Amino acid sequence: MAIDAATVRKVARLARIAEPEEKLEALANELNGIMTWIEQLAEVDTDGVEPMTSAVHMPAPMREDVVTEGGDPAKVLSNAPKTINGFFVVPKVVE
């Protein structure tokens, strides 16, 4: 898959990244190099290889599945920059 300057321009616009016109061709070349490397990785035979979550096999630590009171709300909220009526106050993220 070849990536050209027009594709880079479109992706940059969609991602709202301002890139100068003179850098688009260089970015396209870099992305093409990355895509070539990914295509090489796709050629590796992975049949019979188990998926790994870590380079070292370690079982996931287990804990008791018990219901608790949830701790002390005052302690939990003590580090919050702002609270109202026992709840965290966070900035609005939906416009």
N, CA, C and O atoms as CSV, one atom per row, in Angstrom:
chain,resi,resn,atom,element,x,y,z
A,1,MET,N,N,0.844,-1.170,0.000
A,1,MET,CA,C,0.000,0.000,0.000
A,1,MET,C,C,0.894,1.240,0.000
A,1,MET,O,O,1.658,1.462,0.939
A,2,ALA,N,N,0.795,2.026,-1.035
A,2,ALA,CA,C,1.608,3.236,-1.140
A,2,ALA,C,C,0.837,4.430,-0.573
A,2,ALA,O,O,-0.351,4.611,-0.841
A,3,ILE,N,N,1.540,5.230,0.208
A,3,ILE,CA,C,0.949,6.425,0.803
A,3,ILE,C,C,1.573,7.631,0.111
A,3,ILE,O,O,2.796,7.759,0.055
A,4,ASP,N,N,0.732,8.509,-0.414
A,4,ASP,CA,C,1.238,9.697,-1.083
A,4,ASP,C,C,0.956,10.943,-0.245
A,4,ASP,O,O,0.321,10.867,0.807
A,5,ALA,N,N,1.432,12.076,-0.720
A,5,ALA,CA,C,1.282,13.333,0.014
A,5,ALA,C,C,-0.192,13.692,0.197
A,5,ALA,O,O,-0.563,14.260,1.225
A,6,ALA,N,N,-1.030,13.371,-0.775
A,6,ALA,CA,C,-2.462,13.681,-0.661
A,6,ALA,C,C,-3.096,12.894,0.484
A,6,ALA,O,O,-3.942,13.425,1.204
A,7,THR,N,N,-2.695,11.632,0.659
A,7,THR,CA,C,-3.221,10.815,1.757
A,7,THR,C,C,-2.757,11.370,3.100
A,7,THR,O,O,-3.534,11.436,4.052
A,8,VAL,N,N,-1.488,11.769,3.170
A,8,VAL,CA,C,-0.960,12.352,4.406
A,8,VAL,C,C,-1.722,13.640,4.730
A,8,VAL,O,O,-2.076,13.878,5.885
A,9,ARG,N,N,-1.972,14.468,3.717
A,9,ARG,CA,C,-2.710,15.719,3.908
A,9,ARG,C,C,-4.105,15.431,4.462
A,9,ARG,O,O,-4.565,16.108,5.381
A,10,LYS,N,N,-4.777,14.419,3.897
A,10,LYS,CA,C,-6.136,14.080,4.327
A,10,LYS,C,C,-6.138,13.566,5.764
A,10,LYS,O,O,-6.973,13.980,6.568
A,11,VAL,N,N,-5.211,12.668,6.091
A,11,VAL,CA,C,-5.146,12.111,7.453
A,11,VAL,C,C,-4.795,13.211,8.450
A,11,VAL,O,O,-5.358,13.248,9.544
A,12,ALA,N,N,-3.880,14.103,8.092
A,12,ALA,CA,C,-3.517,15.202,8.979
A,12,ALA,C,C,-4.717,16.114,9.227
A,12,ALA,O,O,-4.928,16.578,10.347
A,13,ARG,N,N,-5.495,16.366,8.189
A,13,ARG,CA,C,-6.690,17.200,8.354
A,13,ARG,C,C,-7.701,16.509,9.251
A,13,ARG,O,O,-8.293,17.151,10.118
A,14,LEU,N,N,-7.912,15.205,9.059
A,14,LEU,CA,C,-8.859,14.455,9.893
A,14,LEU,C,C,-8.407,14.410,11.346
A,14,LEU,O,O,-9.235,14.435,12.257
A,15,ALA,N,N,-7.091,14.344,11.566
A,15,ALA,CA,C,-6.550,14.299,12.921
A,15,ALA,C,C,-6.349,15.703,13.492
A,15,ALA,O,O,-5.917,15.867,14.633
A,16,ARG,N,N,-6.668,16.706,12.685
A,16,ARG,CA,C,-6.502,18.111,13.084
A,16,ARG,C,C,-5.058,18.415,13.469
A,16,ARG,O,O,-4.779,19.068,14.475
A,17,ILE,N,N,-4.147,17.913,12.624
A,17,ILE,CA,C,-2.719,18.172,12.800
A,17,ILE,C,C,-2.295,19.107,11.678
A,17,ILE,O,O,-2.474,18.789,10.502
A,18,ALA,N,N,-1.743,20.240,12.030
A,18,ALA,CA,C,-1.284,21.204,11.022
A,18,ALA,C,C,0.132,20.827,10.599
A,18,ALA,O,O,1.068,20.903,11.395
A,19,GLU,N,N,0.278,20.426,9.361
A,19,GLU,CA,C,1.593,20.097,8.810
A,19,GLU,C,C,1.837,20.991,7.601
A,19,GLU,O,O,0.971,21.121,6.736
A,20,PRO,N,N,3.019,21.609,7.540
A,20,PRO,CA,C,3.333,22.445,6.380
A,20,PRO,C,C,3.380,21.601,5.102
A,20,PRO,O,O,3.748,20.426,5.127
A,21,GLU,N,N,3.008,22.213,4.019
A,21,GLU,CA,C,2.943,21.518,2.724
A,21,GLU,C,C,4.294,20.895,2.352
A,21,GLU,O,O,4.332,19.820,1.753
A,22,GLU,N,N,5.401,21.561,2.701
A,22,GLU,CA,C,6.727,21.053,2.304
A,22,GLU,C,C,7.134,19.800,3.080
A,22,GLU,O,O,8.067,19.111,2.667
A,23,LYS,N,N,6.470,19.486,4.182
A,23,LYS,CA,C,6.809,18.292,4.965
A,23,LYS,C,C,5.979,17.069,4.571
A,23,LYS,O,O,6.291,15.957,4.997
A,24,LEU,N,N,4.939,17.252,3.774
A,24,LEU,CA,C,4.031,16.146,3.456
A,24,LEU,C,C,4.725,15.015,2.712
A,24,LEU,O,O,4.490,13.842,3.004
A,25,GLU,N,N,5.574,15.357,1.758
A,25,GLU,CA,C,6.260,14.312,0.977
A,25,GLU,C,C,7.209,13.504,1.865
A,25,GLU,O,O,7.289,12.282,1.736
A,26,ALA,N,N,7.928,14.181,2.764
A,26,ALA,CA,C,8.834,13.474,3.681
A,26,ALA,C,C,8.043,12.557,4.617
A,26,ALA,O,O,8.464,11.432,4.888
A,27,LEU,N,N,6.898,13.038,5.110
A,27,LEU,CA,C,6.053,12.198,5.961
A,27,LEU,C,C,5.525,10.991,5.194
A,27,LEU,O,O,5.454,9.888,5.737
A,28,ALA,N,N,5.154,11.200,3.934
A,28,ALA,CA,C,4.682,10.086,3.113
A,28,ALA,C,C,5.769,9.031,2.958
A,28,ALA,O,O,5.486,7.835,3.023
A,29,ASN,N,N,7.021,9.468,2.753
A,29,ASN,CA,C,8.135,8.519,2.624
A,29,ASN,C,C,8.352,7.749,3.926
A,29,ASN,O,O,8.586,6.541,3.900
A,30,GLU,N,N,8.274,8.442,5.065
A,30,GLU,CA,C,8.434,7.771,6.357
A,30,GLU,C,C,7.330,6.741,6.575
A,30,GLU,O,O,7.594,5.616,7.001
A,31,LEU,N,N,6.101,7.132,6.282
A,31,LEU,CA,C,4.979,6.204,6.458
A,31,LEU,C,C,5.083,5.010,5.523
A,31,LEU,O,O,4.722,3.899,5.910
A,32,ASN,N,N,5.564,5.209,4.312
A,32,ASN,CA,C,5.771,4.092,3.388
A,32,ASN,C,C,6.827,3.136,3.928
A,32,ASN,O,O,6.694,1.922,3.772
A,33,GLY,N,N,7.875,3.663,4.560
A,33,GLY,CA,C,8.886,2.808,5.185
A,33,GLY,C,C,8.295,1.979,6.313
A,33,GLY,O,O,8.611,0.797,6.453
A,34,ILE,N,N,7.443,2.593,7.110
A,34,ILE,CA,C,6.774,1.874,8.206
A,34,ILE,C,C,5.870,0.784,7.644
A,34,ILE,O,O,5.850,-0.336,8.156
A,35,MET,N,N,5.123,1.109,6.595
A,35,MET,CA,C,4.229,0.115,5.984
A,35,MET,C,C,5.024,-1.059,5.399
A,35,MET,O,O,4.577,-2.204,5.471
A,36,THR,N,N,6.183,-0.785,4.827
A,36,THR,CA,C,7.036,-1.861,4.297
A,36,THR,C,C,7.479,-2.776,5.430
A,36,THR,O,O,7.472,-3.998,5.277
A,37,TRP,N,N,7.863,-2.200,6.561
A,37,TRP,CA,C,8.270,-2.994,7.726
A,37,TRP,C,C,7.117,-3.845,8.224
A,37,TRP,O,O,7.317,-5.007,8.579
A,38,ILE,N,N,5.907,-3.286,8.257
A,38,ILE,CA,C,4.730,-4.040,8.693
A,38,ILE,C,C,4.452,-5.195,7.738
A,38,ILE,O,O,4.094,-6.290,8.172
A,39,GLU,N,N,4.615,-4.954,6.447
A,39,GLU,CA,C,4.420,-6.023,5.470
A,39,GLU,C,C,5.441,-7.145,5.682
A,39,GLU,O,O,5.113,-8.317,5.499
A,40,GLN,N,N,6.673,-6.799,6.063
A,40,GLN,CA,C,7.684,-7.829,6.363
A,40,GLN,C,C,7.264,-8.636,7.584
A,40,GLN,O,O,7.441,-9.854,7.609
A,41,LEU,N,N,6.719,-7.983,8.583
A,41,LEU,CA,C,6.260,-8.705,9.767
A,41,LEU,C,C,5.120,-9.664,9.435
A,41,LEU,O,O,5.014,-10.732,10.037
A,42,ALA,N,N,4.279,-9.295,8.492
A,42,ALA,CA,C,3.156,-10.150,8.107
A,42,ALA,C,C,3.637,-11.445,7.461
A,42,ALA,O,O,2.897,-12.428,7.436
A,43,GLU,N,N,4.864,-11.465,6.938
A,43,GLU,CA,C,5.408,-12.657,6.287
A,43,GLU,C,C,5.924,-13.697,7.286
A,43,GLU,O,O,6.182,-14.838,6.900
A,44,VAL,N,N,6.078,-13.331,8.545
A,44,VAL,CA,C,6.615,-14.238,9.552
A,44,VAL,C,C,5.607,-15.346,9.833
A,44,VAL,O,O,4.422,-15.079,10.035
A,45,ASP,N,N,6.083,-16.593,9.844
A,45,ASP,CA,C,5.220,-17.740,10.111
A,45,ASP,C,C,4.981,-17.841,11.619
A,45,ASP,O,O,5.909,-18.116,12.380
A,46,THR,N,N,3.763,-17.624,12.041
A,46,THR,CA,C,3.420,-17.683,13.465
A,46,THR,C,C,2.512,-18.860,13.787
A,46,THR,O,O,1.922,-18.903,14.867
A,47,ASP,N,N,2.390,-19.811,12.877
A,47,ASP,CA,C,1.557,-20.985,13.144
A,47,ASP,C,C,2.125,-21.763,14.324
A,47,ASP,O,O,3.322,-22.045,14.368
A,48,GLY,N,N,1.278,-22.104,15.268
A,48,GLY,CA,C,1.682,-22.879,16.427
A,48,GLY,C,C,2.321,-22.055,17.530
A,48,GLY,O,O,2.764,-22.616,18.532
A,49,VAL,N,N,2.379,-20.744,17.375
A,49,VAL,CA,C,2.956,-19.887,18.402
A,49,VAL,C,C,1.822,-19.343,19.262
A,49,VAL,O,O,0.893,-18.710,18.762
A,50,GLU,N,N,1.915,-19.598,20.555
A,50,GLU,CA,C,0.883,-19.129,21.477
A,50,GLU,C,C,0.991,-17.618,21.676
A,50,GLU,O,O,2.100,-17.090,21.752
A,51,PRO,N,N,-0.121,-16.923,21.760
A,51,PRO,CA,C,-0.065,-15.480,22.041
A,51,PRO,C,C,0.553,-15.222,23.405
A,51,PRO,O,O,0.366,-15.999,24.342
A,52,MET,N,N,1.297,-14.115,23.508
A,52,MET,CA,C,1.958,-13.779,24.762
A,52,MET,C,C,1.471,-12.426,25.265
A,52,MET,O,O,1.176,-11.530,24.474
A,53,THR,N,N,1.389,-12.288,26.573
A,53,THR,CA,C,1.103,-10.991,27.162
A,53,THR,C,C,2.362,-10.395,27.766
A,53,THR,O,O,2.388,-9.218,28.126
A,54,SER,N,N,3.406,-11.206,27.879
A,54,SER,CA,C,4.669,-10.749,28.446
A,54,SER,C,C,5.780,-11.652,27.925
A,54,SER,O,O,5.524,-12.782,27.508
A,55,ALA,N,N,7.005,-11.157,27.949
A,55,ALA,CA,C,8.140,-11.969,27.515
A,55,ALA,C,C,8.481,-13.043,28.540
A,55,ALA,O,O,9.122,-14.042,28.213
A,56,VAL,N,N,8.051,-12.832,29.778
A,56,VAL,CA,C,8.293,-13.783,30.853
A,56,VAL,C,C,6.943,-14.329,31.309
A,56,VAL,O,O,6.029,-13.564,31.618
A,57,HIS,N,N,6.823,-15.657,31.350
A,57,HIS,CA,C,5.545,-16.254,31.759
A,57,HIS,C,C,5.319,-16.038,33.253
A,57,HIS,O,O,6.090,-16.521,34.083
A,58,MET,N,N,4.273,-15.320,33.582
A,58,MET,CA,C,3.902,-15.089,34.975
A,58,MET,C,C,2.388,-15.220,35.088
A,58,MET,O,O,1.657,-14.600,34.316
A,59,PRO,N,N,1.919,-16.004,36.022
A,59,PRO,CA,C,0.466,-16.086,36.191
A,59,PRO,C,C,-0.072,-14.774,36.750
A,59,PRO,O,O,0.614,-14.074,37.495
A,60,ALA,N,N,-1.294,-14.455,36.385
A,60,ALA,CA,C,-1.922,-13.234,36.887
A,60,ALA,C,C,-2.221,-13.398,38.375
A,60,ALA,O,O,-2.758,-14.425,38.790
A,61,PRO,N,N,-1.877,-12.396,39.175
A,61,PRO,CA,C,-2.165,-12.515,40.604
A,61,PRO,C,C,-3.675,-12.517,40.831
A,61,PRO,O,O,-4.405,-11.728,40.231
A,62,MET,N,N,-4.123,-13.399,41.689
A,62,MET,CA,C,-5.549,-13.516,41.972
A,62,MET,C,C,-5.829,-12.922,43.346
A,62,MET,O,O,-4.973,-12.952,44.230
A,63,ARG,N,N,-7.015,-12.392,43.517
A,63,ARG,CA,C,-7.429,-11.886,44.814
A,63,ARG,C,C,-8.795,-12.470,45.127
A,63,ARG,O,O,-9.505,-12.950,44.244
A,64,GLU,N,N,-9.137,-12.418,46.370
A,64,GLU,CA,C,-10.451,-12.914,46.778
A,64,GLU,C,C,-11.536,-12.030,46.182
A,64,GLU,O,O,-11.399,-10.807,46.160
A,65,ASP,N,N,-12.593,-12.630,45.708
A,65,ASP,CA,C,-13.723,-11.895,45.153
A,65,ASP,C,C,-14.751,-11.710,46.259
A,65,ASP,O,O,-15.673,-12.513,46.408
A,66,VAL,N,N,-14.582,-10.648,47.028
A,66,VAL,CA,C,-15.468,-10.405,48.158
A,66,VAL,C,C,-16.066,-9.011,48.046
A,66,VAL,O,O,-15.453,-8.099,47.491
A,67,VAL,N,N,-17.249,-8.863,48.572
A,67,VAL,CA,C,-17.924,-7.575,48.601
A,67,VAL,C,C,-17.428,-6.800,49.813
A,67,VAL,O,O,-17.366,-7.337,50.919
A,68,THR,N,N,-17.071,-5.524,49.601
A,68,THR,CA,C,-16.618,-4.676,50.700
A,68,THR,C,C,-17.473,-3.414,50.746
A,68,THR,O,O,-18.303,-3.171,49.870
A,69,GLU,N,N,-17.254,-2.638,51.762
A,69,GLU,CA,C,-17.977,-1.375,51.908
A,69,GLU,C,C,-17.423,-0.309,50.974
A,69,GLU,O,O,-18.025,0.757,50.845
A,70,GLY,N,N,-16.304,-0.560,50.326
A,70,GLY,CA,C,-15.742,0.390,49.375
A,70,GLY,C,C,-14.761,1.374,49.964
A,70,GLY,O,O,-14.304,2.280,49.267
A,71,GLY,N,N,-14.433,1.223,51.203
A,71,GLY,CA,C,-13.455,2.125,51.793
A,71,GLY,C,C,-14.104,3.373,52.357
A,71,GLY,O,O,-15.328,3.498,52.401
A,72,ASP,N,N,-13.270,4.277,52.779
A,72,ASP,CA,C,-13.706,5.517,53.405
A,72,ASP,C,C,-13.870,6.596,52.332
A,72,ASP,O,O,-12.873,7.026,51.752
A,73,PRO,N,N,-15.110,7.050,52.047
A,73,PRO,CA,C,-15.307,8.063,50.996
A,73,PRO,C,C,-14.520,9.345,51.249
A,73,PRO,O,O,-14.031,9.960,50.302
A,74,ALA,N,N,-14.392,9.752,52.490
A,74,ALA,CA,C,-13.645,10.975,52.783
A,74,ALA,C,C,-12.179,10.817,52.390
A,74,ALA,O,O,-11.566,11.758,51.887
A,75,LYS,N,N,-11.613,9.624,52.618
A,75,LYS,CA,C,-10.229,9.358,52.238
A,75,LYS,C,C,-10.080,9.366,50.718
A,75,LYS,O,O,-9.122,9.921,50.179
A,76,VAL,N,N,-11.039,8.743,50.041
A,76,VAL,CA,C,-10.983,8.655,48.580
A,76,VAL,C,C,-11.064,10.049,47.966
A,76,VAL,O,O,-10.325,10.364,47.034
A,77,LEU,N,N,-11.947,10.871,48.482
A,77,LEU,CA,C,-12.146,12.205,47.920
A,77,LEU,C,C,-11.121,13.229,48.394
A,77,LEU,O,O,-11.089,14.346,47.876
A,78,SER,N,N,-10.288,12.877,49.362
A,78,SER,CA,C,-9.345,13.848,49.930
A,78,SER,C,C,-8.323,14.349,48.916
A,78,SER,O,O,-7.838,15.472,49.052
A,79,ASN,N,N,-7.984,13.562,47.916
A,79,ASN,CA,C,-7.007,13.982,46.904
A,79,ASN,C,C,-7.641,14.656,45.699
A,79,ASN,O,O,-6.929,15.131,44.815
A,80,ALA,N,N,-8.962,14.706,45.648
A,80,ALA,CA,C,-9.639,15.312,44.499
A,80,ALA,C,C,-9.472,16.830,44.537
A,80,ALA,O,O,-9.573,17.437,45.603
A,81,PRO,N,N,-9.218,17.449,43.379
A,81,PRO,CA,C,-9.083,18.897,43.375
A,81,PRO,C,C,-10.397,19.602,43.713
A,81,PRO,O,O,-10.391,20.692,44.284
A,82,LYS,N,N,-11.538,18.968,43.355
A,82,LYS,CA,C,-12.824,19.601,43.633
A,82,LYS,C,C,-13.880,18.516,43.813
A,82,LYS,O,O,-13.932,17.555,43.046
A,83,THR,N,N,-14.714,18.677,44.826
A,83,THR,CA,C,-15.813,17.737,45.069
A,83,THR,C,C,-17.076,18.521,45.414
A,83,THR,O,O,-17.016,19.654,45.892
A,84,ILE,N,N,-18.215,17.891,45.161
A,84,ILE,CA,C,-19.509,18.450,45.556
A,84,ILE,C,C,-20.373,17.298,46.052
A,84,ILE,O,O,-20.582,16.319,45.336
A,85,ASN,N,N,-20.866,17.414,47.256
A,85,ASN,CA,C,-21.772,16.426,47.850
A,85,ASN,C,C,-21.227,14.997,47.776
A,85,ASN,O,O,-21.982,14.059,47.518
A,86,GLY,N,N,-19.933,14.829,47.998
A,86,GLY,CA,C,-19.340,13.497,48.011
A,86,GLY,C,C,-19.040,12.927,46.641
A,86,GLY,O,O,-18.826,11.721,46.520
A,87,PHE,N,N,-19.017,13.758,45.598
A,87,PHE,CA,C,-18.721,13.293,44.238
A,87,PHE,C,C,-17.546,14.094,43.678
A,87,PHE,O,O,-17.341,15.249,44.050
A,88,PHE,N,N,-16.776,13.472,42.779
A,88,PHE,CA,C,-15.711,14.175,42.071
A,88,PHE,C,C,-16.343,15.176,41.116
A,88,PHE,O,O,-17.377,14.889,40.513
A,89,VAL,N,N,-15.737,16.340,40.971
A,89,VAL,CA,C,-16.164,17.317,39.973
A,89,VAL,C,C,-15.107,17.286,38.879
A,89,VAL,O,O,-13.923,17.497,39.138
A,90,VAL,N,N,-15.553,17.018,37.645
A,90,VAL,CA,C,-14.635,16.922,36.522
A,90,VAL,C,C,-15.072,17.902,35.430
A,90,VAL,O,O,-16.248,18.261,35.365
A,91,PRO,N,N,-14.147,18.337,34.576
A,91,PRO,CA,C,-14.538,19.256,33.511
A,91,PRO,C,C,-15.431,18.574,32.482
A,91,PRO,O,O,-15.322,17.369,32.251
A,92,LYS,N,N,-16.295,19.339,31.880
A,92,LYS,CA,C,-17.177,18.838,30.835
A,92,LYS,C,C,-16.327,18.458,29.616
A,92,LYS,O,O,-15.469,19.233,29.193
A,93,VAL,N,N,-16.566,17.265,29.051
A,93,VAL,CA,C,-15.779,16.823,27.909
A,93,VAL,C,C,-16.616,16.697,26.636
A,93,VAL,O,O,-16.062,16.483,25.557
A,94,VAL,N,N,-17.920,16.823,26.742
A,94,VAL,CA,C,-18.803,16.731,25.574
A,94,VAL,C,C,-19.315,18.120,25.268
A,94,VAL,O,O,-19.844,18.805,26.144
A,95,GLU,N,N,-19.158,18.533,24.024
A,95,GLU,CA,C,-19.625,19.867,23.651
A,95,GLU,C,C,-20.968,19.798,22.981
A,95,GLU,O,O,-21.520,20.829,22.596
